[in-house]
Every structure is written in C-alpha cells, then in structure tokens.
Amino acid sequence: MARIFGITGWKNSGKTGLVERLVAEFTARGLTVSTLKHTHHGVDLERKGTDTHRHRIAGAQEVVLVSDARIAQLHELRDTPKPDLDTLLKRLQPCDLVIVEGFKSASHPKIEACRAETGQPLIARENPTVRAVAADHTPTDLPCPLFDLDDTSAIADFIAEETGLAPRPVPKAAGLKNDCFALPPGVHWTPVDEALATLRDRLAPVTGPETIPTDKARGRILARDHMALRSNPPGANSAVDGYTFAHASLPSETQITLPLVEGRAAAGGPFEGTVPPGHAIRILTGALLPKGVDTVVLQEDVTLTGDTVSFPSAPKPGANARAAGEDVEAGKLALPMGHKLRAPDIALLSALGLSEVETRTPLRVGVLSTGDELAAPGSTLDVARTYDANRPMLLSLAETWGYIPVDLGHVSDDRDALRDAFDAGAEKADVILTSGGASAGDEDHVSALLQETGSLHHWRIAIKPGRPLALAQWGTTPVFGLPGNPVAALVTTLIFARPAFSVLAGGGWLDPMAMTLPAAFSKKKKAGRREYLRARIGEDGRVEAFKSEGSGRISGLAWATGLVELSDDAQDITPGTPIQFLPYAGFDLT
C-alpha cells in the first residue's frame, strides 16, 4: 500500500506550491507519486461548454474522458454524501507515495505550510497530526520541527523518513556465475557474432551506486532513471526581443496599433501585473510572458510612436513564444539508467534542477602483463627481450573510456607470483585484463592457473587477428585473457572487451560505428573467419589498407584511423568495392 502524507495550511499559505515541488522532487528520485486535493465547495472541475460538462449537465452520473496522454473521470455526487478520505484513496492506482493537500482533520501525518503574510494561527499548535511546519519565517512556541518553506529537498527527506519511504532501489551489482563464459558442448570455433551475443546475454553490472554532484559527473553511468525536477523552460517566455500581447484581442485592421503598458518584462525581472486585452508591453529574450499575453512580435517589425506600438500584420498565435515545458516537462524522463554522461547531458540535468545524480562507481580495469620475455620499454637492449607494449596500451584504453586504470604490473612465468598478482588484482580491480600466456601451451601459465578456478573457458574465435580469447573468473572478478600480439590484443579489446566493459560498468552494450565506403585496395579473402584490417580514409574518400597484414607490424596501429571489417564469407575486393570501415572515433579512441 502507498505511503500517505499530507500538506495542510490556510488559504495562500503556499501549500499548493509545496505539493508541486514535492511531487517533482520525489519523481526525480525515481518514485511514483499521486496527489489528492480537497477543493472549495462549489468549485467546478471543468470549463463550462466542454463536451464532458455538457454530458454531466444532461444527467450522466460518470464521465470518463480519454486521450493518448491521460484519463480523467468525473463522478456526480448529486444527492449522495462526499466520500471520506480512505474511500478516495482506494480509487487511486498503486504508487509509492500519495500526497494529500487539505483534509486537515484526517488522521494521516501532515506538514503545515505557513506564510507570515497570512497572519493565520498555526494549525500545528492544535492538531497533533501535523508533524512539522514549513514556513517563510520563524514562528515561536512550535511543538514540532520547523523547515524553510523553500527547502524542498529537506522537507522531502523528512517525509521519506516519517513514512519509511526509500528511493527506488538501484539494481545491485550482479555477481557473475562461475560458468557464465561456458560455450555449448561441441563448439570449437565461435563466429564473432555468436561470441558477442554470448557476452551480451551473460554479463551484468559489477559496480555499485554512488551519489555525486551533477557538475562532477561527466563520464559516469547513471545508476537509475533520472526525472526532471522542474520543466524546461520552467515558464512560458519570449524567444526574442520585442512586444507581447494577447493574439485574440488584436483588431482586424491590416495595420495594427496597440497602446503600451508601462514597464517591461525582462529575463530575471518579470512583469508582475496583467496586460489588459488590446494592449502590449515591451519584452526581452528569455523573459516570462506576463499574465494576459501569448504572442510576441519582433522589435524589428514594429514602429514606436509615443506610447503605442504598430506593426503591419498579425503574427501567428503564439509566435516567438516558448511554452512552459516545451523541451522537457517536470516529472518526465530526463536521462535513462545506463546512460553515460557527456557535457551536453550535464547541461540538461542542470537545467532540469538536478544538482545531484546517482551513478555507478567507475569500473576499475586491472591490467597485468606476464611472461619472462617481457621487459619495460627502454630498460634493455637485449634482442631476446620484448618491450611490453600491451600494458601501456590497455591502461590507456581504460582511461580513455572513462574507467579507472589499475596497473597490476608485470609478473614472470612463476605460478606463485601469478597467484599473488591475481589475488591483489581482484582486490584492486573489478575486471582484469591479461595479454599472452592464455592459450593452452606448455608455457601458458596464466591458462594453467586460471584452470584451477574451474571457470576458465578458451574461446577459439573465428577472427583474424586474435583467435584465442580466454575468459575466466578469479573469485568473483572476471578475467579477459587477450592474445599477446599487440595488434591482436587491440582488435580483440575493441571488438569484445569494450562492449563487455560497458555492461560491467552499468552501461549499455556498445556496437561499433560502421561506415560503408569504397575500397582503395585489392584483397581475396577466404570464407570462415571475420577479418579486421588496419586502415584509414584517404584524401579521395576511399579506404586504404595498411601495406602488411602481419600481426607483428605494430606501426600499422598508429598509421591507421580505424579498421576495415570483412565479413565471415569469402570476398573478392577490388578498388571501388563497398566495404565496412570502423573508425577509431567510433570506439571512443581520442
């Protein structure tokens, strides 16, 4: 059953404005809110002359009005008594919270809204169901807590505590099953698309939630849906500098002349009065439309003569005016769970009043190098040693993608040292990347050690370059064992690890950007494997392939600006053949 909390107060105490802000606040916290308001006796609930009004006057007991946006139900009491609050509450659909405005004598807990200018005695002093007061001043001798009437967040926190209402829970970080990387029995070669589908179906977020300031959240992934706290724009306003008036009050003459109201409306300085019909007022860009107007004419199109403004023809109704909420309405979805925040998203959330966001903690990507043959770049001139290129590349990729790179160092081919490195990595990182030593050979110590966990699965991917991909878990930490060759390591990281990391981090599955462009090279490809060529776009708009397909030619990675993806089928490519180009930019490589 929904929690119920009331807002009460005398006329003009600010209770309706407080209800409005609380609805937006709780909605922005991911909760569903309904309201129930007691209105004054004799107030009609619809305009006279509407279809539903005519139905009711004709004698209908109930009228249900339905549109694509909402349903309204009107019930005529006639000679029956007004239902009590409990009966009314039972009519509402299930939700997290019902905010009741009015009904001060009912037994549910309430906050009293109070403004000093009303001069009314506080209900809280006589009514024990009033648990707190929200005022624009400091009343004396209060029997309950006092809040600033404008401190919506603090009042919402109080209501949440009083009712035991918690924000909609963020999906917990999922522990991966020990066999999540297992392939079906009898599978020896796995097509790229099947391997990607397996990862997409079996992975889940491994990071937890964290609330941080919106202006510090670039690169973070939202842990839940975030709703607009208020509308954008918050009120109807002018899109231009000019003069505003009520379109319906314009005279029918070709040349229109309107008397000007004294004053003006400016952004941050609204006009407080009402513009009479047949009058106009000066308005500046971004200013709220004063009461009584709906249309703006540009200042370049008018002639000022004394205290009148003239223009040759009437603009369309609503011209040059922005409607409140025409961009985003309060309570509507601003950005969904799993969205990775960029600078434009920070602007949107800030404009909608969200000063904080609930995000996933950044994924920690540990990178471990193994093998006796590796040496730190520049540390030796021994030709029998290989400079470690993979670890700096993979750490750089993790940082580029907005994750926390965790350098797990280099470990020689020593089983105990490897075990210690994995233990340390599982404490420091959410996922571990290794390169080399993950096949099934005599010196593949990483494979042998991971085999002890019972979770190791060798994926022989039908891909070139790459082919061997080992996936396992060390405890609950997923491990991706990449090929040792830097070219193959980069390709498999871009194609497999990048989308997998996004899911582990709480985001969506990421497909690479693909562009169809003409080839500038020739190649005969056999059927059976997906191939990726280092490539770049030439000045003529055609795609050039690197001069060698050798996976040891690391210079081709730097020469390229992307990859050519050749499908599993046999192909005969000649200059001009349409091919798929995957730009580095589509992998977020900057």
Buried (B, 14 or more C-beta within 10 A) or exposed (E): EBBBBBBBBBEEBBBBBBBBBBBBBBBBBBBBBBBBEBEEEEEEEBEEEEEBBEBBEEEBEEBEBEEEEEEEEBBEEEEEEEEEBEEBBEEEEEBBBBBBBBBBEBEBBBBBBBBEEBEBEBBBBEBEBBBBBBBBEEBEEBEBEBBEBEEBBBBBEBBBEBBEBEBEEBBEBEEBEBEBBBBEEEEEEBBBEBBBEBBBEBBBBBBEBBEEEBEEBEBBBBBBBBBBBBBBBBBBBBBBBBBBBBBEBBEEEEEBBBEBBEBBBBEEEBBEBEBBEEBBBBBBBBBBBBEBBBBBBBBEBBEEEEEBBBBEEBBEEEBBBBBBBEBBBBBBEBBEBBBBBEEEBBEBBEBBBBEBBBBBBBBBBBBBBBBEBBBEEEEEEEEEBBEBBBBBBBBEBBEEBBBBBBBBBBBEBEEEEBBEBBEBBBEBBBBBBBBBBBBEEEBBBBBBBBBEBEBBBBBBBBBBBBBBBBBBBBBEBBBBBBBBBBBBBBBBBBBBBBBBBBBBBBBBBBEBBEEEBBBBBEBEBEEEBBBBBBBBBEEEEBBBBBEEBEBEBBEBBEBBBBBBBBBBEEBEBEEEBEBBBBBBEBBBBE
